[in-house]
């Protein structure tokens, strides 16, 4: 299996982290629609909207947060 160059590490991390977080959050927010039978459509819409917004936030914020954590820890 081919691997990505390490220079894309933070981008790949951001894609995976934001995708998992948005999937879980959209699932929790969509639970009330389970009874109505529209859980999947609400989950998919919520996931898509939140991921579009969160992906750039995570990719930009992760290196900054990492530097802050490095600065305040030993």
Biopython code that builds the backbone (N, CA, C, O; Angstrom):
import numpy as np
from Bio.PDB.StructureBuilder import StructureBuilder

atoms = [
    (1, "UNK", "N", (0.842, -1.185, 0.000)),
    (1, "UNK", "CA", (0.000, 0.000, 0.000)),
    (1, "UNK", "C", (0.881, 1.239, 0.000)),
    (1, "UNK", "O", (1.834, 1.331, 0.773)),
    (2, "UNK", "N", (0.566, 2.176, -0.853)),
    (2, "UNK", "CA", (1.308, 3.425, -0.906)),
    (2, "UNK", "C", (0.973, 4.287, 0.298)),
    (2, "UNK", "O", (-0.157, 4.282, 0.786)),
    (3, "UNK", "N", (1.951, 5.014, 0.763)),
    (3, "UNK", "CA", (1.751, 5.918, 1.888)),
    (3, "UNK", "C", (1.863, 7.349, 1.402)),
    (3, "UNK", "O", (2.535, 7.639, 0.412)),
    (4, "UNK", "N", (1.191, 8.238, 2.121)),
    (4, "UNK", "CA", (1.279, 9.649, 1.813)),
    (4, "UNK", "C", (2.581, 10.215, 2.355)),
    (4, "UNK", "O", (3.084, 9.726, 3.366)),
    (5, "UNK", "N", (3.132, 11.221, 1.718)),
    (5, "UNK", "CA", (4.320, 11.875, 2.263)),
    (5, "UNK", "C", (4.002, 12.499, 3.630)),
    (5, "UNK", "O", (2.881, 12.950, 3.863)),
    (6, "UNK", "N", (4.978, 12.520, 4.515)),
    (6, "UNK", "CA", (4.750, 13.012, 5.877)),
    (6, "UNK", "C", (4.396, 14.496, 5.907)),
    (6, "UNK", "O", (3.852, 14.973, 6.904)),
    (7, "UNK", "N", (4.687, 15.227, 4.851)),
    (7, "UNK", "CA", (4.345, 16.647, 4.840)),
    (7, "UNK", "C", (2.822, 16.866, 4.851)),
    (7, "UNK", "O", (2.360, 17.970, 5.140)),
    (8, "UNK", "N", (2.046, 15.824, 4.540)),
    (8, "UNK", "CA", (0.586, 15.917, 4.559)),
    (8, "UNK", "C", (-0.012, 15.367, 5.847)),
    (8, "UNK", "O", (-1.230, 15.222, 5.951)),
    (9, "UNK", "N", (0.823, 15.062, 6.818)),
    (9, "UNK", "CA", (0.371, 14.440, 8.064)),
    (9, "UNK", "C", (-0.721, 15.261, 8.745)),
    (9, "UNK", "O", (-1.763, 14.715, 9.108)),
    (10, "UNK", "N", (-0.500, 16.558, 8.922)),
    (10, "UNK", "CA", (-1.492, 17.370, 9.639)),
    (10, "UNK", "C", (-2.803, 17.470, 8.860)),
    (10, "UNK", "O", (-3.873, 17.524, 9.466)),
    (11, "UNK", "N", (-2.736, 17.494, 7.548)),
    (11, "UNK", "CA", (-3.950, 17.564, 6.737)),
    (11, "UNK", "C", (-4.750, 16.265, 6.841)),
    (11, "UNK", "O", (-5.971, 16.298, 6.994)),
    (12, "UNK", "N", (-4.072, 15.134, 6.758)),
    (12, "UNK", "CA", (-4.740, 13.833, 6.863)),
    (12, "UNK", "C", (-5.335, 13.655, 8.260)),
    (12, "UNK", "O", (-6.452, 13.160, 8.410)),
    (13, "UNK", "N", (-4.573, 14.067, 9.282)),
    (13, "UNK", "CA", (-5.081, 14.029, 10.656)),
    (13, "UNK", "C", (-6.350, 14.866, 10.768)),
    (13, "UNK", "O", (-7.338, 14.417, 11.350)),
    (14, "UNK", "N", (-6.333, 16.067, 10.221)),
    (14, "UNK", "CA", (-7.485, 16.954, 10.295)),
    (14, "UNK", "C", (-8.705, 16.389, 9.591)),
    (14, "UNK", "O", (-9.825, 16.495, 10.091)),
    (15, "UNK", "N", (-8.487, 15.791, 8.437)),
    (15, "UNK", "CA", (-9.594, 15.179, 7.695)),
    (15, "UNK", "C", (-10.221, 14.052, 8.514)),
    (15, "UNK", "O", (-11.443, 13.971, 8.637)),
    (16, "UNK", "N", (-9.382, 13.190, 9.069)),
    (16, "UNK", "CA", (-9.895, 12.051, 9.838)),
    (16, "UNK", "C", (-10.560, 12.505, 11.134)),
    (16, "UNK", "O", (-11.649, 12.044, 11.474)),
    (17, "UNK", "N", (-9.904, 13.405, 11.852)),
    (17, "UNK", "CA", (-10.423, 13.857, 13.145)),
    (17, "UNK", "C", (-11.740, 14.602, 12.975)),
    (17, "UNK", "O", (-12.693, 14.344, 13.711)),
    (18, "UNK", "N", (-11.807, 15.512, 12.028)),
    (18, "UNK", "CA", (-13.043, 16.270, 11.838)),
    (18, "UNK", "C", (-14.165, 15.375, 11.310)),
    (18, "UNK", "O", (-15.327, 15.561, 11.671)),
    (19, "UNK", "N", (-13.825, 14.410, 10.464)),
    (19, "UNK", "CA", (-14.836, 13.491, 9.956)),
    (19, "UNK", "C", (-15.453, 12.648, 11.051)),
    (19, "UNK", "O", (-16.674, 12.506, 11.112)),
    (20, "UNK", "N", (-14.629, 12.091, 11.911)),
    (20, "UNK", "CA", (-15.143, 11.265, 13.013)),
    (20, "UNK", "C", (-15.957, 12.105, 13.986)),
    (20, "UNK", "O", (-17.041, 11.700, 14.405)),
    (21, "UNK", "N", (-15.438, 13.272, 14.345)),
    (21, "UNK", "CA", (-16.144, 14.139, 15.287)),
    (21, "UNK", "C", (-17.494, 14.576, 14.736)),
    (21, "UNK", "O", (-18.497, 14.543, 15.449)),
    (22, "UNK", "N", (-17.525, 14.983, 13.478)),
    (22, "UNK", "CA", (-18.779, 15.428, 12.867)),
    (22, "UNK", "C", (-19.771, 14.279, 12.718)),
    (22, "UNK", "O", (-20.974, 14.474, 12.888)),
    (23, "UNK", "N", (-19.278, 13.089, 12.402)),
    (23, "UNK", "CA", (-20.162, 11.928, 12.270)),
    (23, "UNK", "C", (-20.838, 11.603, 13.596)),
    (23, "UNK", "O", (-22.041, 11.344, 13.635)),
    (24, "UNK", "N", (-20.076, 11.617, 14.671)),
    (24, "UNK", "CA", (-20.638, 11.312, 15.986)),
    (24, "UNK", "C", (-21.608, 12.407, 16.416)),
    (24, "UNK", "O", (-22.714, 12.112, 16.870)),
    (25, "UNK", "N", (-21.202, 13.670, 16.277)),
    (25, "UNK", "CA", (-22.066, 14.783, 16.687)),
    (25, "UNK", "C", (-23.364, 14.807, 15.878)),
    (25, "UNK", "O", (-24.437, 15.035, 16.437)),
    (26, "UNK", "N", (-23.274, 14.574, 14.576)),
    (26, "UNK", "CA", (-24.481, 14.557, 13.741)),
    (26, "UNK", "C", (-25.387, 13.394, 14.133)),
    (26, "UNK", "O", (-26.611, 13.526, 14.117)),
    (27, "UNK", "N", (-24.788, 12.256, 14.486)),
    (27, "UNK", "CA", (-25.589, 11.113, 14.926)),
    (27, "UNK", "C", (-26.331, 11.400, 16.211)),
    (27, "UNK", "O", (-27.509, 11.066, 16.341)),
    (28, "UNK", "N", (-25.653, 12.018, 17.161)),
    (28, "UNK", "CA", (-26.298, 12.358, 18.431)),
    (28, "UNK", "C", (-27.410, 13.373, 18.207)),
    (28, "UNK", "O", (-28.501, 13.232, 18.761)),
    (29, "UNK", "N", (-27.144, 14.391, 17.402)),
    (29, "UNK", "CA", (-28.148, 15.421, 17.139)),
    (29, "UNK", "C", (-29.333, 14.880, 16.347)),
    (29, "UNK", "O", (-30.430, 15.435, 16.424)),
    (30, "UNK", "N", (-29.130, 13.815, 15.595)),
    (30, "UNK", "CA", (-30.197, 13.254, 14.757)),
    (30, "UNK", "C", (-31.012, 12.173, 15.454)),
    (30, "UNK", "O", (-32.002, 11.704, 14.892)),
    (31, "UNK", "N", (-30.633, 11.768, 16.643)),
    (31, "UNK", "CA", (-31.349, 10.699, 17.348)),
    (31, "UNK", "C", (-32.855, 10.949, 17.484)),
    (31, "UNK", "O", (-33.626, 10.000, 17.339)),
    (32, "UNK", "N", (-33.307, 12.168, 17.751)),
    (32, "UNK", "CA", (-34.761, 12.371, 17.862)),
    (32, "UNK", "C", (-35.518, 12.024, 16.578)),
    (32, "UNK", "O", (-36.720, 11.764, 16.630)),
    (33, "UNK", "N", (-34.850, 12.015, 15.445)),
    (33, "UNK", "CA", (-35.507, 11.722, 14.178)),
    (33, "UNK", "C", (-35.585, 10.219, 13.886)),
    (33, "UNK", "O", (-36.168, 9.809, 12.882)),
    (34, "UNK", "N", (-34.999, 9.402, 14.763)),
    (34, "UNK", "CA", (-35.016, 7.947, 14.585)),
    (34, "UNK", "C", (-36.451, 7.417, 14.602)),
    (34, "UNK", "O", (-36.812, 6.572, 13.783)),
    (35, "UNK", "N", (-37.258, 7.908, 15.526)),
    (35, "UNK", "CA", (-38.643, 7.457, 15.668)),
    (35, "UNK", "C", (-39.449, 7.793, 14.413)),
    (35, "UNK", "O", (-40.320, 7.021, 14.012)),
    (36, "UNK", "N", (-39.164, 8.932, 13.799)),
    (36, "UNK", "CA", (-39.889, 9.353, 12.602)),
    (36, "UNK", "C", (-39.416, 8.610, 11.348)),
    (36, "UNK", "O", (-40.045, 8.694, 10.293)),
    (37, "UNK", "N", (-38.323, 7.897, 11.475)),
    (37, "UNK", "CA", (-37.793, 7.163, 10.331)),
    (37, "UNK", "C", (-36.954, 8.008, 9.391)),
    (37, "UNK", "O", (-36.671, 7.596, 8.266)),
    (38, "UNK", "N", (-36.555, 9.188, 9.846)),
    (38, "UNK", "CA", (-35.758, 10.067, 8.988)),
    (38, "UNK", "C", (-34.362, 10.315, 9.556)),
    (38, "UNK", "O", (-33.728, 11.326, 9.252)),
    (39, "UNK", "N", (-33.893, 9.383, 10.381)),
    (39, "UNK", "CA", (-32.577, 9.534, 11.008)),
    (39, "UNK", "C", (-31.469, 9.662, 9.967)),
    (39, "UNK", "O", (-30.642, 10.569, 10.052)),
    (40, "UNK", "N", (-31.447, 8.762, 8.988)),
    (40, "UNK", "CA", (-30.349, 8.733, 8.023)),
    (40, "UNK", "C", (-30.248, 10.025, 7.225)),
    (40, "UNK", "O", (-29.147, 10.536, 7.022)),
    (41, "UNK", "N", (-31.364, 10.555, 6.773)),
    (41, "UNK", "CA", (-31.313, 11.784, 5.978)),
    (41, "UNK", "C", (-30.889, 12.976, 6.831)),
    (41, "UNK", "O", (-30.127, 13.823, 6.366)),
    (42, "UNK", "N", (-31.369, 13.055, 8.069)),
    (42, "UNK", "CA", (-30.944, 14.135, 8.955)),
    (42, "UNK", "C", (-29.476, 13.988, 9.327)),
    (42, "UNK", "O", (-28.742, 14.975, 9.373)),
    (43, "UNK", "N", (-29.046, 12.751, 9.593)),
    (43, "UNK", "CA", (-27.645, 12.521, 9.933)),
    (43, "UNK", "C", (-26.740, 12.919, 8.767)),
    (43, "UNK", "O", (-25.749, 13.621, 8.970)),
    (44, "UNK", "N", (-27.063, 12.486, 7.564)),
    (44, "UNK", "CA", (-26.225, 12.781, 6.395)),
    (44, "UNK", "C", (-26.136, 14.284, 6.154)),
    (44, "UNK", "O", (-25.054, 14.808, 5.890)),
    (45, "UNK", "N", (-27.252, 14.970, 6.242)),
    (45, "UNK", "CA", (-27.263, 16.419, 6.029)),
    (45, "UNK", "C", (-26.458, 17.125, 7.123)),
    (45, "UNK", "O", (-25.648, 18.006, 6.833)),
    (46, "UNK", "N", (-26.683, 16.738, 8.368)),
    (46, "UNK", "CA", (-25.950, 17.343, 9.477)),
    (46, "UNK", "C", (-24.458, 17.079, 9.387)),
    (46, "UNK", "O", (-23.645, 17.968, 9.643)),
    (47, "UNK", "N", (-24.099, 15.848, 9.020)),
    (47, "UNK", "CA", (-22.684, 15.505, 8.867)),
    (47, "UNK", "C", (-22.038, 16.338, 7.772)),
    (47, "UNK", "O", (-20.956, 16.892, 7.967)),
    (48, "UNK", "N", (-22.690, 16.427, 6.631)),
    (48, "UNK", "CA", (-22.121, 17.160, 5.496)),
    (48, "UNK", "C", (-21.918, 18.633, 5.834)),
    (48, "UNK", "O", (-20.841, 19.180, 5.597)),
    (49, "UNK", "N", (-22.938, 19.273, 6.381)),
    (49, "UNK", "CA", (-22.829, 20.696, 6.720)),
    (49, "UNK", "C", (-21.736, 20.939, 7.759)),
    (49, "UNK", "O", (-20.916, 21.845, 7.612)),
    (50, "UNK", "N", (-21.735, 20.128, 8.799)),
    (50, "UNK", "CA", (-20.753, 20.356, 9.860)),
    (50, "UNK", "C", (-19.336, 20.032, 9.402)),
    (50, "UNK", "O", (-18.390, 20.702, 9.818)),
    (51, "UNK", "N", (-19.171, 19.033, 8.564)),
    (51, "UNK", "CA", (-17.826, 18.684, 8.104)),
    (51, "UNK", "C", (-17.255, 19.748, 7.178)),
    (51, "UNK", "O", (-16.062, 20.046, 7.227)),
    (52, "UNK", "N", (-18.103, 20.318, 6.339)),
    (52, "UNK", "CA", (-17.652, 21.390, 5.451)),
    (52, "UNK", "C", (-17.120, 22.566, 6.267)),
    (52, "UNK", "O", (-16.146, 23.209, 5.875)),
    (53, "UNK", "N", (-17.754, 22.841, 7.391)),
    (53, "UNK", "CA", (-17.318, 23.956, 8.237)),
    (53, "UNK", "C", (-16.129, 23.554, 9.104)),
    (53, "UNK", "O", (-15.187, 24.334, 9.249)),
    (54, "UNK", "N", (-16.152, 22.364, 9.679)),
    (54, "UNK", "CA", (-15.129, 21.967, 10.647)),
    (54, "UNK", "C", (-13.797, 21.575, 10.032)),
    (54, "UNK", "O", (-12.759, 21.742, 10.671)),
    (55, "UNK", "N", (-13.798, 21.065, 8.826)),
    (55, "UNK", "CA", (-12.534, 20.633, 8.225)),
    (55, "UNK", "C", (-11.518, 21.769, 8.155)),
    (55, "UNK", "O", (-10.394, 21.581, 8.621)),
    (56, "UNK", "N", (-11.841, 22.926, 7.606)),
    (56, "UNK", "CA", (-10.841, 23.991, 7.584)),
    (56, "UNK", "C", (-10.481, 24.487, 8.984)),
    (56, "UNK", "O", (-9.334, 24.853, 9.240)),
    (57, "UNK", "N", (-11.469, 24.499, 9.897)),
    (57, "UNK", "CA", (-11.180, 24.933, 11.267)),
    (57, "UNK", "C", (-10.154, 24.015, 11.911)),
    (57, "UNK", "O", (-9.188, 24.489, 12.509)),
    (58, "UNK", "N", (-10.352, 22.710, 11.794)),
    (58, "UNK", "CA", (-9.442, 21.745, 12.403)),
    (58, "UNK", "C", (-8.060, 21.805, 11.755)),
    (58, "UNK", "O", (-7.045, 21.781, 12.451)),
    (59, "UNK", "N", (-8.019, 21.883, 10.446)),
    (59, "UNK", "CA", (-6.727, 21.903, 9.737)),
    (59, "UNK", "C", (-5.925, 23.153, 10.108)),
    (59, "UNK", "O", (-4.702, 23.093, 10.234)),
    (60, "UNK", "N", (-6.608, 24.271, 10.280)),
    (60, "UNK", "CA", (-5.921, 25.508, 10.652)),
    (60, "UNK", "C", (-5.595, 25.531, 12.143)),
    (60, "UNK", "O", (-4.514, 25.971, 12.533)),
    (61, "UNK", "N", (-6.515, 25.063, 12.975)),
    (61, "UNK", "CA", (-6.330, 25.154, 14.421)),
    (61, "UNK", "C", (-5.364, 24.119, 14.981)),
    (61, "UNK", "O", (-4.675, 24.406, 15.960)),
    (62, "UNK", "N", (-5.290, 22.942, 14.406)),
    (62, "UNK", "CA", (-4.471, 21.864, 14.977)),
    (62, "UNK", "C", (-3.003, 22.259, 15.168)),
    (62, "UNK", "O", (-2.468, 22.031, 16.253)),
    (63, "UNK", "N", (-2.326, 22.838, 14.172)),
    (63, "UNK", "CA", (-0.928, 23.225, 14.403)),
    (63, "UNK", "C", (-0.773, 24.303, 15.477)),
    (63, "UNK", "O", (0.194, 24.296, 16.239)),
    (64, "UNK", "N", (-1.726, 25.222, 15.530)),
    (64, "UNK", "CA", (-1.678, 26.273, 16.550)),
    (64, "UNK", "C", (-1.859, 25.666, 17.932)),
    (64, "UNK", "O", (-1.120, 25.988, 18.863)),
    (65, "UNK", "N", (-2.842, 24.788, 18.061)),
    (65, "UNK", "CA", (-3.083, 24.128, 19.355)),
    (65, "UNK", "C", (-1.873, 23.293, 19.757)),
    (65, "UNK", "O", (-1.493, 23.279, 20.928)),
    (66, "UNK", "N", (-1.267, 22.601, 18.806)),
    (66, "UNK", "CA", (-0.085, 21.793, 19.098)),
    (66, "UNK", "C", (1.051, 22.667, 19.632)),
    (66, "UNK", "O", (1.732, 22.275, 20.579)),
    (67, "UNK", "N", (1.267, 23.846, 19.038)),
    (67, "UNK", "CA", (2.314, 24.761, 19.511)),
    (67, "UNK", "C", (2.004, 25.285, 20.900)),
    (67, "UNK", "O", (2.902, 25.403, 21.733)),
    (68, "UNK", "N", (0.747, 25.599, 21.157)),
    (68, "UNK", "CA", (0.364, 26.076, 22.491)),
    (68, "UNK", "C", (0.592, 25.001, 23.529)),
    (68, "UNK", "O", (1.142, 25.275, 24.596)),
    (69, "UNK", "N", (0.176, 23.777, 23.231)),
    (69, "UNK", "CA", (0.377, 22.665, 24.167)),
    (69, "UNK", "C", (1.868, 22.422, 24.391)),
    (69, "UNK", "O", (2.288, 22.174, 25.521)),
    (70, "UNK", "N", (2.664, 22.490, 23.338)),
    (70, "UNK", "CA", (4.112, 22.314, 23.491)),
    (70, "UNK", "C", (4.705, 23.420, 24.397)),
    (70, "UNK", "O", (5.621, 23.164, 25.179)),
    (71, "UNK", "N", (4.181, 24.617, 24.280)),
    (71, "UNK", "CA", (4.692, 25.754, 25.061)),
    (71, "UNK", "C", (4.332, 25.653, 26.534)),
    (71, "UNK", "O", (5.082, 26.139, 27.380)),
    (72, "UNK", "N", (3.199, 25.032, 26.863)),
    (72, "UNK", "CA", (2.773, 24.996, 28.264)),
    (72, "UNK", "C", (3.047, 23.665, 28.951)),
    (72, "UNK", "O", (2.678, 23.474, 30.110)),
    (73, "UNK", "N", (3.686, 22.754, 28.246)),
    (73, "UNK", "CA", (4.052, 21.477, 28.869)),
    (73, "UNK", "C", (5.562, 21.288, 28.789)),
    (73, "UNK", "O", (6.255, 21.974, 28.037)),
    (74, "UNK", "N", (6.044, 20.356, 29.571)),
    (74, "UNK", "CA", (7.500, 20.090, 29.579)),
    (74, "UNK", "C", (7.902, 19.184, 28.477)),
    (74, "UNK", "O", (9.082, 18.861, 28.342)),
]
sb = StructureBuilder()
sb.init_structure("model")
sb.init_model(0)
sb.init_chain("A")
sb.init_seg("    ")
for serial, (resi, resn, name, xyz) in enumerate(atoms, 1):
    if name == "N":
        sb.init_residue(resn, " ", resi, " ")
    sb.init_atom(name, np.array(xyz, "f"), 0.0, 1.0, " ", f" {name:<3s}", serial, name[0])
structure = sb.get_structure()
